[in-house]
Amino acid sequence: MNKIALLFLFSLFFNLSYAQTASESKTIHVFVALCDNINQGIVLVPSKLGNGQDPKNNLYWSALYGVKSYFKRSTDWTIISTELNPEKYILERVLFKHNASNTYLLADAYDGKYIKETTIDFLEANSGNHRVKILYMGKELYFGGNSNLLGYVGHDGLMEFDVKGNFEPLNQNKRETIILACISKNYFEPYLKKTKSNPLIWTTGLMAPEAYTLKASIDGWILNETNMQIRERAAQAYHKYQKCGIRAARNLLVTGY
């Protein structure tokens, strides 16, 4: 076999291996509606934490248990890129890589003033729409409607408004979702049933949508645990930080319809 043929075969093998590796990547996309005292119907928090236009100090993003800061401190994840104002309504976008698996997490910090648009984008992603492509080291990573797992963190704006969008499922791909917002099962259920997405974790009552619950749920999901095992992880994490009692945490954080 001549050198040209050998080089061709090597190149073909490399490209196929690379494509297989890329296709085996698991992706998670988390939509964070920044806490906003002025523009959301929430119990007021200190003004520095409740400025929905300031991701650097926001309660749900950069505070101790905010999504960006909590995952950044975790030894399980590494930040590989950050971007300011990548899209309309999004103030900051962070891409994380899981250190022990081929899993990537994209977290978007939405301007708190646009919580309605955040909710629509999240629900459209659950239907397979609102697709996002990120390039990382020559690899194409797919988020939004192409994600394996979706998440919403923040105030439950559906308590105050209804939304319209492309919520009919675009394809038959399996998508799972985590919704950390107050009484999310009640308010998100009609929309989620339209999208055909599977509710992995959502809530039955008032709650603090902090990142330890999100991370605990994702930990179990990466390990391919059952929904009930993941729900138990979420409940244990919530009880650990909120001291609410494990029974209360299990009643709050539920899985499935």
C-alpha positions as CSV (number, residue, x, y, z in Angstrom):
1,M,0.0,0.0,0.0
2,N,1.5,3.4,-1.0
3,K,2.0,6.3,1.3
4,I,-0.8,8.3,-0.2
5,A,-3.3,5.5,0.4
6,L,-2.0,5.1,4.0
7,L,-2.4,8.8,4.6
8,F,-5.9,8.7,3.2
9,L,-6.9,5.8,5.5
10,F,-5.3,7.5,8.5
11,S,-7.1,10.7,7.8
12,L,-10.4,8.8,7.3
13,F,-10.0,7.0,10.6
14,F,-9.1,10.2,12.4
15,N,-12.1,12.0,11.1
16,L,-14.5,9.2,11.8
17,S,-13.1,8.8,15.4
18,Y,-13.4,12.6,15.9
19,A,-17.0,12.6,14.6
20,Q,-17.9,9.7,16.9
21,T,-16.4,11.5,19.9
22,A,-18.3,14.7,19.0
23,S,-21.6,12.8,18.6
24,E,-21.1,11.1,22.0
25,S,-20.9,14.4,23.7
26,K,-23.8,15.1,26.1
27,T,-25.0,18.6,26.4
28,I,-26.9,20.6,29.0
29,H,-28.3,24.1,28.6
30,V,-29.4,26.1,31.6
31,F,-31.5,29.2,31.2
32,V,-31.1,31.6,34.2
33,A,-33.5,34.5,34.6
34,L,-31.4,36.9,36.7
35,C,-33.1,38.0,39.9
36,D,-34.7,41.4,39.4
37,N,-36.4,43.4,42.2
38,I,-37.9,45.9,39.9
39,N,-39.2,43.8,37.0
40,Q,-40.2,40.5,38.7
41,G,-42.9,39.7,41.2
42,I,-40.5,38.5,43.9
43,V,-39.9,39.0,47.5
44,L,-37.3,41.8,47.5
45,V,-33.7,40.9,48.1
46,P,-30.8,43.3,48.8
47,S,-30.5,45.7,45.8
48,K,-27.0,44.5,44.8
49,L,-28.3,40.9,44.5
50,G,-31.5,41.9,42.9
51,N,-30.3,44.0,40.0
52,G,-31.4,42.0,36.9
53,Q,-29.0,43.9,34.6
54,D,-25.9,43.1,36.7
55,P,-24.7,39.5,36.3
56,K,-21.5,40.2,38.2
57,N,-23.4,40.4,41.5
58,N,-26.8,38.7,40.8
59,L,-28.3,36.3,43.3
60,Y,-28.9,33.6,40.7
61,W,-25.6,34.0,38.9
62,S,-22.6,35.3,40.8
63,A,-23.7,35.1,44.4
64,L,-22.4,32.2,46.6
65,Y,-25.0,29.7,45.3
66,G,-25.5,31.3,41.9
67,V,-25.1,29.1,38.8
68,K,-21.9,30.6,37.5
69,S,-20.1,30.9,40.8
70,Y,-21.2,27.5,42.2
71,F,-20.2,25.5,39.2
72,K,-17.0,27.5,38.9
73,R,-16.0,26.5,42.4
74,S,-16.9,22.9,41.8
75,T,-14.0,20.4,41.3
76,D,-16.3,18.5,38.9
77,W,-16.5,21.3,36.3
78,T,-14.1,23.6,34.5
79,I,-15.0,26.9,32.8
80,I,-13.8,26.8,29.2
81,S,-15.3,30.0,27.8
82,T,-17.2,33.1,28.8
83,E,-18.9,35.6,26.5
84,L,-20.7,38.8,27.2
85,N,-23.9,39.7,25.3
86,P,-23.8,36.7,22.9
87,E,-27.5,37.1,22.0
88,K,-30.4,39.5,22.5
89,Y,-31.5,39.4,26.2
90,I,-28.5,37.3,27.3
91,L,-26.0,39.3,29.4
92,E,-23.4,36.5,29.8
93,R,-22.9,33.0,28.5
94,V,-20.6,30.5,30.2
95,L,-19.5,27.1,28.8
96,F,-18.4,24.4,31.3
97,K,-16.8,21.0,30.7
98,H,-17.4,18.1,33.1
99,N,-14.0,16.8,34.2
100,A,-14.9,13.1,34.3
101,S,-17.2,12.7,31.3
102,N,-17.7,14.1,27.8
103,T,-20.5,16.4,29.1
104,Y,-20.8,20.1,28.4
105,L,-23.0,22.7,30.2
106,L,-24.0,26.0,28.6
107,A,-25.4,28.5,31.1
108,D,-27.0,31.7,29.9
109,A,-27.7,34.7,32.2
110,Y,-30.7,36.5,30.9
111,D,-31.4,40.1,31.7
112,G,-34.0,39.9,34.5
113,K,-36.2,42.5,32.8
114,Y,-36.8,39.9,30.0
115,I,-38.0,37.0,32.1
116,K,-40.9,36.4,29.7
117,E,-38.4,36.0,26.8
118,T,-36.3,33.7,28.9
119,T,-39.3,31.5,29.6
120,I,-40.2,31.4,25.9
121,D,-36.7,30.5,24.9
122,F,-36.5,27.7,27.5
123,L,-39.9,26.2,26.5
124,E,-39.0,26.4,22.8
125,A,-35.8,24.6,23.5
126,N,-37.8,21.9,25.2
127,S,-39.7,21.4,22.0
128,G,-36.5,21.1,19.9
129,N,-36.6,24.7,18.7
130,H,-34.3,27.5,19.7
131,R,-31.2,25.6,18.7
132,V,-27.7,26.8,19.6
133,K,-24.3,25.7,18.1
134,I,-21.1,26.4,20.0
135,L,-17.6,25.8,18.5
136,Y,-15.0,24.5,20.9
137,M,-11.6,23.3,19.8
138,G,-12.9,22.4,16.4
139,K,-15.8,20.5,17.8
140,E,-19.4,21.5,17.2
141,L,-21.5,21.3,20.4
142,Y,-25.3,21.6,20.2
143,F,-27.5,23.2,22.8
144,G,-30.9,24.7,23.0
145,G,-33.3,22.4,21.3
146,N,-30.5,20.0,20.5
147,S,-29.5,19.6,24.2
148,N,-29.9,16.3,26.0
149,L,-30.9,18.1,29.2
150,L,-32.4,21.5,29.7
151,G,-32.7,23.6,32.9
152,Y,-34.5,26.8,34.1
153,V,-33.4,28.7,37.2
154,G,-35.1,31.7,38.6
155,H,-38.5,33.3,39.4
156,D,-41.6,31.5,38.1
157,G,-42.8,34.3,35.8
158,L,-45.8,32.1,34.6
159,M,-47.4,33.2,37.9
160,E,-47.8,36.6,36.3
161,F,-48.0,36.0,32.6
162,D,-48.9,33.5,29.9
163,V,-46.5,32.9,26.9
164,K,-46.8,31.9,23.3
165,G,-44.2,30.3,21.1
166,N,-43.1,27.3,19.1
167,F,-43.9,24.7,21.7
168,E,-45.0,21.8,19.4
169,P,-42.2,19.2,19.3
170,L,-39.9,19.6,16.3
171,N,-38.8,16.0,16.4
172,Q,-38.9,12.7,18.4
173,N,-35.6,13.3,20.2
174,K,-35.7,12.6,23.9
175,R,-35.2,15.8,26.0
176,E,-35.3,16.0,29.8
177,T,-35.7,19.1,31.8
178,I,-35.1,20.6,35.3
179,I,-37.2,23.6,36.4
180,L,-36.0,25.2,39.6
181,A,-38.7,27.9,40.3
182,C,-41.5,28.2,42.7
183,I,-44.5,25.8,42.1
184,S,-43.0,25.0,38.7
185,K,-45.0,21.8,38.3
186,N,-48.3,23.6,38.4
187,Y,-47.4,26.5,36.2
188,F,-45.1,24.8,33.6
189,E,-47.0,21.6,33.2
190,P,-49.5,22.7,30.5
191,Y,-46.6,24.0,28.4
192,L,-44.2,21.1,29.0
193,K,-46.9,18.7,27.9
194,K,-47.0,20.5,24.6
195,T,-43.3,20.2,24.2
196,K,-43.3,16.5,25.0
197,S,-40.2,17.0,27.2
198,N,-39.7,14.8,30.3
199,P,-39.7,16.7,33.6
200,L,-36.8,15.3,35.5
201,I,-37.0,17.6,38.5
202,W,-39.5,20.4,39.2
203,T,-41.3,21.8,42.3
204,T,-44.6,21.7,44.1
205,G,-44.1,24.7,46.3
206,L,-42.1,27.8,47.1
207,M,-38.3,27.3,46.9
208,A,-34.9,28.9,46.7
209,P,-33.7,28.2,43.1
210,E,-30.0,27.8,44.0
211,A,-27.4,25.9,42.1
212,Y,-26.6,23.1,44.6
213,T,-30.0,21.5,43.7
214,L,-29.2,21.9,40.0
215,K,-25.7,20.4,40.4
216,A,-27.0,17.4,42.5
217,S,-29.6,16.6,39.8
218,I,-27.0,16.9,37.0
219,D,-24.6,14.6,38.9
220,G,-27.1,11.8,38.9
221,W,-28.1,12.5,35.3
222,I,-24.5,12.1,34.1
223,L,-24.3,8.8,36.0
224,N,-27.5,7.6,34.2
225,E,-29.4,7.2,37.4
226,T,-33.1,6.7,37.6
227,N,-35.4,9.6,37.9
228,M,-36.2,8.7,41.5
229,Q,-32.5,8.4,42.4
230,I,-31.9,11.9,40.8
231,R,-34.9,13.3,42.7
232,E,-33.4,11.9,46.0
233,R,-30.1,13.6,45.2
234,A,-31.9,16.9,44.6
235,A,-33.9,16.5,47.8
236,Q,-30.8,15.7,49.9
237,A,-28.9,18.7,48.5
238,Y,-31.9,21.0,49.2
239,H,-32.3,19.8,52.7
240,K,-28.5,20.1,53.4
241,Y,-28.5,23.8,52.5
242,Q,-32.0,24.9,53.5
243,K,-32.3,22.7,56.7
244,C,-36.0,22.2,55.8
245,G,-36.2,18.5,56.7
246,I,-35.7,15.7,54.2
247,R,-39.4,14.9,54.0
248,A,-40.2,18.5,53.1
249,A,-37.5,18.5,50.5
250,R,-38.9,15.3,48.9
251,N,-42.3,16.7,48.8
252,L,-41.0,19.9,47.2
253,L,-38.8,18.4,44.5
254,V,-40.6,15.8,42.4
255,T,-40.1,14.0,39.1
256,G,-42.4,13.2,36.2
257,Y,-46.0,14.1,35.6
